[in-house]
Amino acid sequence: MGEPVPAAPRRRVLVVEDENDIREIVAGLLGDEGYEVAVATDGADALRQVGSFPPDVILLDLWMPDADGADFVAAYRRLPGRHAPIIAFTALPDGAEQAARIEAEVLLPKPFHIHDLLRLVDQYSAAPGPAQA
């Protein structure tokens, strides 16, 4: 018999969303799909999270009352190392413009279909290597 094949490392997703229901549903869904998930309630919380939980992809609400998505992205990209791709999601009518301004990889408009969410997270979390060294 051969040696057991080590399990592939679980891909990490940081969900940044101020609305409890959305945050918990998305985190639960991604966890059920085998992702390792951390959650943050705003941009400042997300910055604290990336230090101990380097994500492979970030699912980012663009509008949050305290530190919004644009504030987070500006501070995150100043951190050293490689940065995770960002999937922006919002219900704002100018969401596409805001996502382009922060140079998000893609916009997932709210409300969204679960299949679209899973497809995008799978696609953008599949980049090789850890998000940050």
Summary of the structure (lengths in Angstrom):
residues: 133
radius of gyration: 14.7
end to end distance: 35.8
largest distance: 58.5
contacts: 397
relative contact order: 0.18
helix: 39%
strand: 18%
